[in-house]
């Protein structure tokens, strides 16, 4: 036990780490991917539009300038000052045709000093990133703790739940709650935006649903109450699509509240259909009206709820997975359970996406009547 503890606390060896990194790195793929992410983060939508149709020579000079300019304005004042000093020293060190040995040494010293300044600024930025990353990891741990069991037990139903954030914390809502011995609720939502702000609003919406849903037999009244609370407490221009299912253990009847969310997919023996979207998203209007929908499933029939991160998954060609591909795959898949069907959908998305990065949170709930 003590040996294991001491090994865990040993500092990594520089030489071994460098060799391991060298073996793992795929230079062309990794650099291309990192450069692409750099442009997506630092270049505004307007800048990216300007690049369309621009010749490669002009791009070669403009993109580094735009990146450097955007980086400059994102730094704190003292770091901007240090960056400018470092750049000045770096350009001075490039001077040539100097005959004096002492001047050559001074220019070499400027080059070294500029490198040290850049390393210092990099260390400060890395420190900020690690602080933020630690906080995000803690937020992610809390989100995981709030996530429901992926296979909740409900008499008469086979349920499989899955969610994966695109970043450290996500803005998709996925929850399961036992309302009574015979009544159960499943919530799926998508907060507008990404990152920490969306995650905080998601947590608030989740806690609100858990607090008030058991008090409402009418889902249209539940929608009105949720909308009023979300509109009151969220930031301007922020909204959430939300879908709430209420399952009965004694029958195949499902009550549905769809507030601007993607229409659920219904799989029956006679084909695949969708329920219409008839109510607005939460938070758009203070006095919006909501309508309850109902659905009857027989044994062996499914309902699938998902977020737009599923159909809007993109490959390296920036093509969307899309509704047509999803419906086509659902027709072709062979499956025997909710988990089997859900995992086949996820595998098809992973295959389609390839090495492309996930840009949006992905959530799916598959419910089968037994």
C-alpha positions in Angstrom: 0.0 0.0 0.0 2.8 2.4 0.9 4.7 1.7 -2.3 1.6 2.4 -4.4 1.0 5.6 -2.5 4.6 6.7 -3.1 4.3 5.9 -6.8 1.2 8.0 -7.1 3.0 11.0 -5.7 6.1 10.7 -7.9 6.7 13.5 -10.3 6.6 12.5 -14.0 9.9 12.0 -15.7 10.6 14.6 -18.4 12.4 12.2 -20.7 9.9 9.4 -20.4 7.0 11.9 -20.9 8.6 13.3 -24.0 9.1 9.8 -25.5 5.5 8.8 -24.7 4.2 12.0 -26.3 6.3 11.5 -29.4 4.9 8.0 -29.9 1.3 9.2 -29.3 1.3 12.3 -31.5 0.0 12.1 -35.0 1.6 15.3 -36.2 -0.5 16.1 -39.3 -3.8 15.2 -37.8 -3.2 16.8 -34.4 -1.8 20.0 -35.8 -4.6 20.3 -38.3 -7.2 19.7 -35.6 -5.6 22.1 -33.2 -5.3 24.8 -35.8 -9.0 24.3 -36.8 -10.1 24.7 -33.2 -7.9 27.8 -32.8 -9.7 29.5 -35.8 -13.1 28.5 -34.5 -12.4 30.0 -31.1 -10.6 33.2 -32.0 -12.1 34.1 -35.3 -15.6 35.8 -35.2 -18.4 34.6 -37.5 -17.7 37.7 -39.6 -14.0 36.8 -40.0 -14.9 33.3 -41.0 -17.3 34.6 -43.7 -14.6 36.8 -45.1 -12.3 33.8 -45.6 -14.9 32.2 -47.9 -13.6 32.6 -51.5 -10.4 34.3 -50.4 -7.2 33.2 -52.1 -4.7 31.1 -50.2 -1.9 33.7 -50.2 -4.1 36.3 -48.7 -5.3 33.8 -46.1 -1.7 32.9 -45.2 -1.0 36.4 -44.1 -4.4 37.5 -42.7 -5.3 34.5 -40.5 -2.2 34.7 -38.3 -2.7 38.5 -38.0 -6.4 38.0 -37.0 -5.5 35.3 -34.5 -2.8 37.4 -32.9 -5.1 40.4 -32.7 -7.9 38.4 -31.2 -5.5 36.8 -28.7 -4.2 40.3 -27.8 -7.6 41.6 -26.8 -8.5 38.5 -24.8 -5.4 39.0 -22.5 -5.4 41.1 -19.3 -3.7 44.6 -19.6 -0.4 43.5 -18.0 -0.2 40.4 -20.2 -0.9 42.5 -23.3 1.9 44.8 -22.3 4.3 41.8 -21.8 3.3 40.4 -25.2 4.0 43.6 -26.9 7.4 43.9 -25.2 8.2 40.3 -26.1 7.3 40.9 -29.8 9.4 44.0 -29.9 12.4 42.2 -28.5 11.8 39.3 -30.9 11.7 41.5 -34.0 14.8 43.4 -32.8 16.7 40.1 -32.4 16.1 39.4 -36.1 18.4 42.2 -37.2 21.3 41.1 -39.3 24.5 42.4 -40.9 25.7 43.7 -37.5 29.5 43.7 -37.4 30.0 44.3 -33.6 30.3 41.1 -31.6 28.8 42.8 -28.5 25.8 43.9 -30.5 25.4 40.3 -31.8 25.4 39.1 -28.2 22.9 41.7 -27.2 20.6 40.7 -30.0 20.9 37.1 -29.0 20.1 38.1 -25.5 17.0 40.0 -26.7 15.9 36.8 -28.5 16.3 34.7 -25.3 14.5 37.4 -23.2 11.6 37.6 -25.6 11.2 33.8 -25.4 11.2 34.0 -21.6 8.5 36.7 -21.7 6.4 34.5 -24.0 6.8 31.5 -21.6 5.9 33.7 -18.7 2.6 34.9 -20.4 1.9 31.3 -21.4 2.4 30.1 -17.8 0.0 32.7 -16.6 -2.6 31.7 -19.2 -2.1 28.0 -18.3 -2.6 28.8 -14.6 -5.9 30.4 -15.4 -6.9 27.5 -17.6 -6.1 25.0 -14.9 -8.1 26.9 -12.3 -11.0 27.0 -14.6 -10.6 23.4 -15.6 -10.6 22.3 -11.9 -13.9 24.2 -11.3 -15.4 22.7 -14.4 -14.4 19.2 -13.4 -16.1 19.8 -10.0 -19.2 21.1 -11.9 -19.1 18.0 -14.1 -18.9 15.8 -11.0 -22.0 17.5 -9.6 -23.8 17.0 -12.9 -22.9 13.3 -12.9 -24.3 13.0 -9.4 -27.6 14.5 -10.5 -27.9 12.2 -13.5 -30.5 9.4 -13.2 -29.8 5.7 -13.4 -29.3 4.9 -17.1 -31.8 2.0 -16.8 -34.4 3.0 -14.3 -36.9 0.3 -13.2 -40.5 0.9 -14.1 -43.1 -1.9 -14.1 -44.3 -2.5 -17.7 -41.5 -0.4 -19.3 -38.0 -0.9 -20.6 -36.1 2.4 -20.3 -32.6 3.5 -21.4 -31.2 7.0 -20.8 -28.0 8.5 -22.1 -26.4 12.0 -22.1 -23.0 13.3 -23.0 -21.8 16.9 -22.9 -19.8 18.4 -25.7 -17.7 20.3 -23.1 -16.8 19.7 -19.5 -20.3 20.7 -18.4 -23.4 20.4 -20.5 -26.7 22.3 -21.1 -28.9 19.2 -21.8 -31.4 18.1 -19.2 -32.1 14.4 -18.6 -33.9 13.3 -15.5 -36.1 10.5 -14.2 -38.3 10.8 -11.2 -40.8 8.5 -9.3 -43.9 10.5 -8.7 -45.9 7.7 -7.1 -46.0 3.9 -7.0 -47.7 3.9 -10.4 -46.6 7.1 -12.0 -43.1 8.1 -13.3 -41.7 11.1 -15.1 -38.9 11.5 -17.6 -37.6 15.0 -18.5 -35.4 15.9 -21.5 -34.5 19.5 -22.2 -32.0 21.6 -24.1 -30.9 25.0 -22.8 -30.0 27.6 -25.5 -26.2 28.0 -25.4 -23.3 26.0 -24.1 -21.0 25.8 -21.2 -21.3 26.9 -17.7 -24.3 29.3 -18.1 -26.3 26.6 -19.8 -25.3 24.0 -17.2 -26.5 26.3 -14.3 -29.8 26.9 -16.0 -30.2 23.2 -16.7 -29.6 22.5 -13.0 -32.2 25.1 -12.0 -34.8 23.7 -14.5 -34.2 20.2 -13.2 -34.7 21.2 -9.6 -37.8 23.2 -10.5 -39.4 20.2 -12.4 -38.6 17.9 -9.5 -40.2 20.3 -7.0 -43.4 21.0 -8.8 -44.2 18.2 -11.2 -45.7 15.9 -8.5 -48.3 18.6 -7.7 -49.8 18.8 -11.2 -52.1 16.2 -12.8 -52.5 18.5 -15.8 -49.4 18.8 -17.9 -50.6 21.9 -19.6 -50.8 23.7 -16.2 -47.3 22.2 -15.4 -46.0 23.8 -18.6 -47.5 27.2 -17.7 -45.9 27.1 -14.2 -42.5 26.0 -15.5 -42.6 28.7 -18.2 -43.4 31.5 -15.8 -40.6 30.5 -13.4 -38.0 30.0 -16.2 -39.0 33.3 -17.9 -38.8 35.1 -14.5 -35.4 33.7 -13.5 -33.4 33.3 -16.7 -31.4 35.8 -18.6 -32.9 37.8 -21.5 -33.0 35.9 -24.8 -32.3 32.6 -23.1 -34.9 29.8 -23.5 -35.1 26.1 -23.1 -36.8 23.4 -25.2 -38.3 20.9 -22.9 -40.2 17.6 -23.1 -41.8 15.8 -20.1 -43.2 12.3 -20.3 -45.4 10.8 -17.6 -45.6 7.0 -17.7 -48.1 4.8 -16.0 -47.0 1.4 -14.6 -50.5 0.0 -15.1 -51.0 0.8 -18.8 -49.3 1.9 -22.0 -50.7 5.4 -21.8 -48.2 8.2 -21.9 -48.9 11.9 -21.1 -46.6 14.3 -22.9 -45.7 18.0 -22.5 -43.6 19.2 -25.4 -42.4 22.8 -25.0 -40.7 23.6 -28.2 -38.6 20.4 -28.2 -37.9 18.1 -31.1 -40.9 15.9 -31.7 -40.5 12.4 -30.2 -40.2 9.4 -32.6 -42.8 6.7 -32.2 -41.9 3.2 -33.5 -44.9 0.9 -34.0 -45.5 -2.3 -36.1 -47.2 -0.2 -38.8 -44.3 2.3 -39.1 -42.4 5.2 -37.7 -44.2 8.5 -36.9 -43.6 11.7 -34.9 -45.8 13.6 -32.5 -46.4 17.2 -33.6 -44.7 20.1 -31.7 -47.6 22.3 -30.5 -46.2 24.4 -27.6 -43.5 27.1 -27.5 -40.1 26.7 -25.7 -39.8 27.7 -22.1 -38.9 31.3 -21.4 -39.8 32.9 -24.8 -43.1 34.4 -23.7 -44.4 35.0 -20.2 -48.0 34.1 -20.9 -47.5 31.3 -23.3 -50.1 28.5 -23.5 -49.2 24.8 -23.3 -51.1 21.7 -24.3 -50.9 18.2 -23.0 -50.6 15.4 -25.5 -51.3 11.7 -25.0 -50.1 8.5 -26.6 -50.9 4.8 -26.2 -48.2 2.2 -26.7 -48.7 -1.5 -27.0 -46.2 -4.2 -26.1 -43.0 -4.0 -28.2 -43.6 -0.4 -29.3 -41.1 2.4 -28.6 -40.9 6.2 -28.1 -37.5 8.0 -28.6 -36.7 11.4 -27.2 -33.5 13.2 -28.1 -31.8 16.6 -28.2 -30.6 18.3 -31.3 -27.0 17.2 -30.6 -28.0 13.9 -32.1 -29.3 15.0 -35.5 -26.9 18.0 -35.7 -23.8 15.9 -35.1 -21.3 16.8 -37.9 -18.5 14.9 -39.6 -15.2 16.3 -40.8 -16.9 17.6 -44.0 -19.3 19.6 -41.7 -22.3 17.5 -42.9 -25.1 17.0 -40.4 -26.2 13.5 -39.3 -29.8 14.7 -39.9 -33.3 13.5 -39.5 -33.4 11.5 -42.7 -30.3 9.5 -41.8 -31.7 8.8 -38.3 -35.1 7.6 -39.6 -33.4 5.5 -42.3 -31.2 3.8 -39.7 -34.2 3.2 -37.4 -35.9 1.4 -40.2 -32.8 -0.8 -40.9 -31.7 -1.5 -37.3 -32.5 -4.8 -35.7 -32.9 -4.5 -31.9 -34.6 -6.2 -29.0 -34.4 -3.7 -26.1 -34.3 0.1 -25.5 -30.6 -0.1 -24.6 -29.8 -2.1 -27.8 -31.6 0.4 -29.9 -30.1 3.4 -28.2 -26.5 2.1 -28.5 -27.0 1.3 -32.2 -28.1 4.9 -32.7 -25.0 6.2 -30.8 -22.7 3.8 -32.8 -24.1 5.1 -36.1 -23.4 8.7 -35.0 -19.9 7.9 -33.9 -19.2 6.2 -37.3 -20.7 9.1 -39.1 -18.8 11.7 -37.1 -15.4 9.9 -37.4 -12.7 12.1 -35.9 -14.7 15.3 -35.9 -15.2 17.0 -32.6 -18.6 17.0 -30.9 -20.0 20.5 -31.1 -23.2 20.0 -29.0 -24.5 18.0 -26.1 -26.1 14.8 -27.0 -29.0 13.3 -25.1 -31.3 10.3 -25.9 -34.0 8.5 -24.0 -35.5 5.3 -25.4 -38.6 3.9 -23.9 -40.2 0.5 -24.8 -43.6 -0.8 -23.7 -43.3 -4.4 -22.4 
